[in-house]
Amino acid sequence: MVASSNACIPASVPVIAQVPPLPNTIRGEPTILDGQTGRLSSGKTFLSYPSGKLCVVRSLVDGETLPNSKKPILVYRGHQYATSSVKVSTSGAYVCSGDTRGKLRVWALDHEEHLCKLDTQGLSSAVRDIAWDGESKRIAYAGDRMDNQSVCTRVIQWDTGNTQGTLYQHLKGKSCAIDFKPDRPFRLVTGGKEDGRLYFHKGPPFQKMAIENGAPCEDAHSKGVNCVRYTSNGELVASVGGDKSLCIYSGTDLALKCKIEGIHSGTIYACSWASDNKSLMTSSADGTCKLFEVSGDGSNVVEKHTWKVAEHMMGKALDKAPRGGMQLGCAFAGGTQPVSVSTNNQIAILPMPGSKKSSIEILTGHNAPIGAVAFDHTKGLFYTGDSDGILCKWDLKKLKAIERIVPADNKELTYQVHSGAVSGLTVLKDRQLLSCGWDDTAYYIKDGKLTSEKLDITAQPVCISTGTSLTAILTVKGVMLLKDGKQVSKGVLPLSYEANCILVTKDDKTIYVGGNDCKIYVYIPVDGTFVLKERHVISDGHLKPIHSLAESNDGTMLAAGDVRDVCVYKTADFSPLVAKSKWCFHLQKVTALAWSPDDKVLASGGADDSIYLWNLDQKMRRIHYQYAHRGNVVGMTFLKDTPGLTLISAGADSCLLQLDVTADVKAKFG
């Protein structure tokens, strides 16, 4: 069980901005988006969804904050496996989340530590959908079962986990749709993924309703049901599925009121009601979302608008929706703002017909772990690459994603530049971006656009570093040298040891290599021949393998991080300013280092999720920000030409943080 203190970033960490990861998506499976804010945050525009092993609750409107918080975004990290569903309670005080291993957690949304109220094994496999009753006392959930002895749907009491009745089970133990009637008399509806049937229950304790005079209607769909949703007043129910039809039912006796077939040309994965209880939206594999107006009795449904999300992302008309443009989930955030999610994980904020905003807004970023970061302070930009081979361009000061880098072949809208994980990014002298990945290829990006030029690295790259004109690519076979982006070394220059990191100084005169043998190798690139000439070896500075290197802004100091220690050396004679066993508080390898603009503060980030701040004048003091990133701190930098000290960090949890450490540095270091 994950400790409560690790379920979120501690309130003591001075986060002034955060970018959460994008939702989880699986082709052919609905993605559950939740626009519920609850009574506690009524009127606000929240969107909740599962992402990796995380749960995200975020506001879509500037100036809005979470309950009892000054922040607009919460990234909850209490699950040990990939999350699959998130749902805010009708009160707005709690959130229930489920993962792919069937674990169900109920945790506080209105508490700064987001303490867990219930942690139970809900199902034997993935929890696909969750619903709260109108009193926030009961939770119903649906998903998959592993064997014939377990269940795929269940309803429990929210605080004790006690079962509140017996729900009828679906064929093959697969269900991904469930919802509560929000008011009394309570009803509970579940949809089957394989049998295409809907089962209606009354209670508590809940039990299946018998069919009388054709109600409840259980077989309106001919294929699997993907989503079922009640209106907020409980008068109507809508369901959609693989037969491309929309069905409307009575909220109490669950008689079929209306069925419209063929409303989309592809499978319909989700539906959602607006707070006015008459506007209904759907999302489909055909790359579109549609808005319908439903009459009060449910007998009449009129199509009002179509959002062509896939065409908007592609920038042209399409005959067939690309794989990445399929719309797998939708919701009315806060009950008023329509949003959807594509297979490529991007969130689309959709304008309502007649509103001032006429165009679709795309929220982009990453869902897979970030593996590399490159900062361009001159242009106020930075770039990130993830394990899916996707690259993203960001505004450095605003900490906002600008766009994804579009590959040469993007006909499926996947935005995959590399066919393997991105392991290194660097900004070249002419402001080009050079990206290298596990496909053993380096790509050039200029002005945010991928060029036709690429470089065959011939070996798997580990990391990359650029001084001014000189670039060094460290691979598993050795080092490749480039000048002004062009290869100048004859292939890969072999090393006699295993290397983990590399650094080229700003004057291009020195190359540092951190070895797995606990040594730092200092090389001079010989002009003309472009071979590496060994100048010095720091052989007794570390007890563990070196994993990160950083040169001070004035070039007089070198910082190095191993599995435990952060050491600092003079570059003039390589004598230690901070020797081993002084700054030795990281519990796992130090993966990122960054100097402040005045070189007085050194930041280190590690695989122990922590960020430390150090000062050369106060060597016995340190500032510790624990649980900053889940998994690993990939890259960091301090903003330049700004008042105070602002630190930007990127992590393997696909999150980005902006920390104002000015007050903490002044209080601790003076």
N, C-alpha and C positions, 0 to 999 in steps of 0.2 A: 504494500500500500504506500502511495506517495505521501510524504509528510505534508501536513497542511501548510507549513511555511514555504514549501516549494511549489505550491499550487498557483502562485502568481508572483509578479515582481513585487518585492516588499515596498511598502509605502515610503520607506526612508530613502529609496533610490530616487534621485532628482530627475525623473523623466519629464521632459517638457513636450515631447512628441514621440509617437510610436506608429509604425506601420505594421499591421498584422498580415499574416499570410492569406492567400486566397482559399476558397472552399475546396474540399475533396470532391473529385468527380470520377466516375467510372462509366465508360461508354455502355449504354444499354441499361443503366440503373438510375433511378431518380435520385437527385440530390435534395435533401431537405433543407430549405431555407425557412427561417422563422422571423416574421415581422412583428411578433408580439412584444409589447413594451410592459404590459401589466398596469394595474391601477396606480402603482407607485410612480411610474414614469409616464403617465398618460399625457398624450399630446406630443411626445418626442418620437423621433424617427430612428428606431433601432433595427439592426439586422443581425441575426445570430446564425451561426453555421459551424459545422465540424471542419477542421483543417489539420491534416497530419495527425499527431497525437494530441492536438490542442482543440480548445473550444473558443470561438471568437464571438464577442458581443461588441458591436461597433455602432456609433451614431453616424448617419449619413449627412447630417446638417451641421455646419460650423456653429460653435457656441453651445451645443448640447453636451451634457455630461451624464455619466451613469449615476444611479442613486447613491447618495452619501459619498460621492467622489468628485474630484475636480477634473477627471480625465474622461475623454469621450470613447476610449477603447479599452476593452479588457481581453486579455489573452489568458485563458485558464489552462493550467498544465497538470491537472490532477490525474489524467489517465496514463496508463502504461502502454496501451496499444492504440492503434489508429482509431480515432473517433468516427462515428457514423451518424449521429443525430444529436441535436441540441434543441431544447424547448424551454422558453421562459414561462414561469407560472403566471396565472391570471392575476395574482396579486402583485407581481413584479418583484417580489423579494427573493425568490429562489429560481434556480435553473436546474433542470434535469438533463443529463447527458448520458449517452450510451456509446459503447465502442464495438469493434468488430469481434471481440472475444466474449460479448454478452454482458460485460460489466456495466452496471447502472450506478450513477452517482448523482446525488442531490446536494447542491451547494448554494451558499448564500451569495446573491448578487449585490445586496445592499450592505455588505460588510467588507472592510478594507482588506481583510485576509482571506475572504471568500471561503470560510470554513465549511467543511463537508458535514452534512446532516445525515446522509444515508449512503452507504457503500455496500452494494449487494450484487450477487450474481443473478442478473435478471433472466438471461436466456443462455442456452448452450452455444449459441453462435451470435452473429451480428444483430444488434438492435437497430432496425431500419427506421422506425418512426415512433414518436412519443407524443402523448396528449395529456394535458392537465384538465381536471374538471373545473367548473366555474367557481368552486369554493376553495381551490388550491389545496384540497385534502387528499385527492386520489390521483394516481398516475396510471395511465394505460400505455402499453408499448407493444410493438409488433416487430417481428424480424424472422430470423431463420433458426431452425433447430438442427442439431447434429444427429439425433437418433429418434426412434419412435417412442421412447419413454419420456422425452421432454416436450415442451410446448413452444409454439411460435407466437402466441399472443397471451397477454396477462394483464391484470389490473390489480394494483396494490395500494395500500395506504402509504402516503408520501413519507411519513416520518419513521414508521416501524418496519415497513416492507411486508406487512401481513397481506395475504391475498384477500381480495374483496369480491370473490365470486369465481365462477368457472366460465371461461370464454370458449366458444366453439372453435375448433382448430381447422386450419385450411389444408388442402391437399399438398402432400410432400413437405409439409411444415414450412411453407414459405409465405410470408406476408410482409408487405412494405407500406401498408396504409392503415391508419387507425385514427379515430377522433371521437371526442366527447361532445355531447349536447351540453352547452355551457350552463343551462338552467334546468330547474326541475320541471316535470319529471325527467330524471336523467336517462339518456340513451347512449349507447356506445356502439360504434360501427367499425368493423374491420374488413379489409379487402384482401383477397387472395392473389398472390403473384402468379400461381400456376393454374388454379381452377377458375379464375375470373369471377368469383362469387363474392357477394357482400353478406356478412352476417351481422344481424342487429340484436342488441342485448338491452335489457332493462334491469334496473337495480337501484341501489345496492341491496344485497349482494347481486352481482350481475349474472344473468343467465340468458340464454338464447330465446328470442321471441318466436312464438309459434306463428305460422302463416295463416291469416284469416282474410278471405275475400281479396286475395292477391297482394296483401300487405303483411309484413314488409316484402319488398321486391328484392330477391336475392340474385337473380340471374339476368340482369339488364345488360351486362357486358359479355361479349363472346370470347374475349381474351383477357389476359391478366390485368388486374386493377393496380394502378401505380400510385394513386392518390385519392383520398377522400377527405372533404372538409365541410364543417358546419359554418353557418353564418354566426355572427356574434350574438344575435338574438335567438338563435336556436330554432328558427322556423323552417329553414331549408338546409338540405345537404347536397353537395355536388361530388361527383366521382368521375374520374377519367382513367383511360387505360390503353392497352395495346391495340384495341379495335378502332382507335381514332374517333371515339364517340364521347360525348358529354351527356351525363345523366343528372337530372335534378329530382330530388325526393322531398317528401314532407318530413319535417324535422321530428315529428312525434310518432305517427304511425308508420312512417317510412314507406309510404306508397309512392310509386313512380309517377312524377308529375310531367316530366318532359324528357325526351331523348333525341339528341341531334347527332347524326352520324356524319363522318367525313369532314369534321370542322378543320382538321389539319391533314396534310398529305403524308405525315409520318406519325409514329407513336407519340402519344401525349403522356408526358412524364409527371406533370404537376398541375395543380390548380390552386387558386387562392382567392378568397373573398376580401373586398375592401370593407372598411368600417361602416359604409353606408348600407351594407347588406344587399345591394343590388348590382354592384360592379364585380364581375368575376373575370379573372385572367387565367390563361392556360399557357403552357410552354411545351414545345414539341421538338422532335428530332428533325423536322423540316427547317429548323433554323429561325423560326418565328415565334413570337408570343402574340396572343390575341386577347382583346378586351370585349366582354359581352355585358349586356344589360339584361338582368333577369327580373321579371315581374314579381310582385309581392307574394303571389300564390305559387310561383314557380312554373306556371303553365306556358309562359311565353319567354323565349330567349332571343335577343337580337344582337347580332355582331356589330360592334361599334368601331373597332380599330385593329389594325395589324401592325406590330412592330417587327420590322425585318432586321433582326439583330445580326445575323450572319452576313447579310449583304453590307450592313454598315461597317463591320469589322474588315471585310474584304475590300470595300471601296468600290464595288461594282455589282451589277445585277447577276444573279446566279440561277442556273437551271436546276441545280441540285445542291442541297446543303452540304458543306464540307464536314468532315468528321469533327473538327474542332469547333464548329459553329452550332452544333446541336444544342438545344436549350433543355437542360436536364432538371431545372428547378426554378420556381418563381415564388414571389411573396409580395404583399403590400407592406412595406416597412412602415411601422407606426400606423398601419391601417389605411394609409393614403398614398404612399410612394411606391409605384410598381418597380420591382427589380427582378432580374433573372440571372442565371449562371449558365455559362457555356461549358462544353466538354473540355475546352482549353483552360478552364478554371477562372476565366475573367468574369467579373460582375458587370452587368449592364444596368444602369439607372435609366429607366424609361420615362419619357415625358407623357403626361396625361393629355389627351386631345383637348385643345383649347387653352392649354396652359402657356405661360410666357416662354417657358423653355421648350424649344422645338426639336432639338437634336438629342440623340442617345449619347450618354456619357459612359465611358468604359473605365472601370477601376481595374488596373492591372498590377502586376507584381509577380510573386512566386508562390507556388504551393510546395514544390520540392525543395530540399535543403540547399541553401546557398553555399557554393563551394569556393567562390573567388570574388574579390572586390577590387576596383581600381578607382582612385579619386583624381579628378581634374579640377584643382582649385582655381586655375586660371579662368576657366569657363563656368565655374560654379556648378559642375556636374559630377556625377559618379555613376559607375556601371556595376552591375552584379550579374553573376552567372550561376546557374543551379545544376543539380545532378541530372535534370532532364535535357540539358543542352540548350536551355532558354536563356537569353540575355535581356536585361532590362536597363533602361536609361532613366536616371533620377535627377531631380533638382536637389542640390546639396544643402542649401539653406532652408528650403521649405520642407525637405524630407518627403517629397511627393514623387510618385512614379509618373514619368512623362509618357513613355511608350516602351513597347517591346521592340527589339531589333528584328526586323523582318528578314528571314532567310531568302535565298534565291528562289527556292521552290516552296511556296507557302500555300499551295492549292488546297491543302486540308486544314488550313488555319491552326496549325499546331505551334507555329513560331519556333520550331526546333532548328537552331543554327548548327549545333554539334549533334552527332549521332551518339555521343557518349557524354559523360559528366564534364562540366567545365572546371578545370583545375587551376587556371591562371588567367589573369587579365592585367594589362598594363597600357598606359597612355604614352604614345610615342612623341617624338619631338614636334611633329607637324600636327599634333592634337588628334591623330588617328588612334583608334583603340585596336589593340591586338589581343585576340582571344585564342587560347589553346585549350584543347580538351582531350578526353580519352580516346577520341577517334584518331589521335596522332596527327592532327591537323590544326594549323593556326589560321584564323580568319582576320581580315582587316575591315574595320568599320570606320567610316569617315562621315562626320556630320549626322551621326545616328543611322546611316545607311550602310548596308553590307556591300562591299566592293566585290568585283569579280576576282580579285587577287587572293590567293591563299598559299600557305606554306606547308610543305610536307615535313613534319618534324622527325619522322622515321622511328620514333620511340615514344612511349607514354610519358607525357610531361608531368612534372611534379609541381613546379611553380615557375614564376617568371618575374623579372625585375628589369627596370629601365633607369639609367642615370639621366643623361641629357641626350646623347646620340646613340649610346651603346645599350643594347638589350641582351640579356642572357636568359636563355630558356634552360632550366634544369630538368633533365629527363632521367629515367631509370638507367640509362646507358651512359650519361655524361652531360656535357654542357654544349649548347649550340649558341653561337654568337651572331648578333645582327647589328648592323650600323644603319641608322635612319630607316629601320624596318626591313632592310635587305640583308639576307644571309651573307656573312663574310667568312665564317669558319668553314673549313672543309669537313662538312658533315658534323657529327657529334664528337666533341673532344672527350675522350674517355677519362674517368676518374678511377683511382685505385681504391676507392672506399665508397660506401653507400652514403648518399647525401640526402638531406631533408629540406633544406631551404637555401636560398641564394639572394644576394644583395649586390647591386651595382651602385657605386657612389655617384653623387651628382656631377662630379668632375670627370667621370668615365675612366679614372685612372686606377681604380681598385675594384676587385670583385671578392666578396666574402662568401664562403660556402660553409654551411653548418652540417657537420657530419654525424652519422649514427654512432661513430666511435668517440663521441663526446669532445671532438676537437673542432676549432674554427680555422679554416684554411683561408689564407690571404693570397690572392693572385694579382698579377699585373698583366693586363692584355697587351701583348706586343703588337705595336702598329705594323701594318703591312702584312705580316704573317697571320695575325689574329689567332695566336695560340696563347695558352695560359702559362705564365711563368710564375712559379711559386715564390712568394716573397717571405712569408712567415707562416708559422703554425702556432695558434694558441692551444697548447696541448694540456695545460694543467688548470684551465679555468673552470671546467665543468665536470660533474660526476655522472651526468646523464646525457643522452643524445640531444643535440641542438635542433630546435624546431622553428625558431623565429629569429629574425635579425632586423634592426632598424638603425639608420644613421641619423644623428642629430641634425638639425637644420643648418647649423654652422659648420658641420662636417668634422668637429673635433672629438666626437664621442660615438661609440658603437654600443648599442644595447643588444643583448642576446638572451633568449629564453630557452630553457630546456624542459625537462619533465617536472622540475620543481623550482629551480632557481631562475631569477632574473639578475643578470650581471651587466655591468657597464665598464667599458674599456676606453682609454685614451687612444685615438687613432694615430697619434704621433709615434708612440713606442709600444702600444698594446698593453700597457700596464693597467691593472684593474683599479677603477674608481670605486666600484662596488663589487666585491669578490663573492664567491660562492658562500652559501649558508648565511647570507645577510638578508636578502630579499627572497625568502624561501617558503612562501606561504601558499603558493598554488598547490593543489592536491593532484592535478593532472597536468599534461603537457601545456606549455605556454604557446599559443598558436598565433597571437597577434600582439604587436607592439606599436606605440605611437608616441611621438614627442610633441609637447605643446609648442606653440609658435616661438616662445622665448627660451625653449630648451630647459626650463626649470622643473617641469613635471613630465614624468614618463608614465604612460598608461600601458597596462598589460592585461590581456584577456586570454583565458584558457579553456580547455575542454572540461574544466570543473564548473562551468557556467558562470564563473566569477570574472569581474573586472577589478583590478587594483590600480591605485594611483600612488606613485612614488615621488620623492623629492630628494635631490642630491645634497641639499643643505640640511635636511632633517631625515637622515638615513634610518633612524630608528622608528620613524612614524610611517604610517600607511593609511590609505582609505580603501575600504573594502565594500564593493557593491556585489552582493551575492545574488544568485539566481537571475542574473541579467539576461542570459540566453540559455535555452534548453539545448544541450548537446555540444555546443562549441561556439566560441567567439571567432568568427572568420576574419574580420578586418575591422580596423578602427582608424579614425583620424580626428584631429582637432580642427575646428573651423579657424580660418585665418581672416584677418582684417575685420574682426568682430569684437565688441567689448566683452570682457570676461573670458571664461573658458567653457567652450561648448564642445562636447565629445559626441561623435557619430560612431555607432557600432552596428555591425551586421552579424547575424548568427546563423548557425545551421538549422535553427527552428524557423527559418524564412522570415524572421522578424527584423525590423530595423528600429533602433532607438536613437533619440537625441537627448543627451543629458547635459544639464547646466550644472557644472561642478564648481562654479566660481566660489560659492559660499562655503562649500566643504573644504576646498583647497585653502581658502583664507583662514578658516577656523583651525584646521589641522597643521598647516605648514607655515602660517603667518605671512 
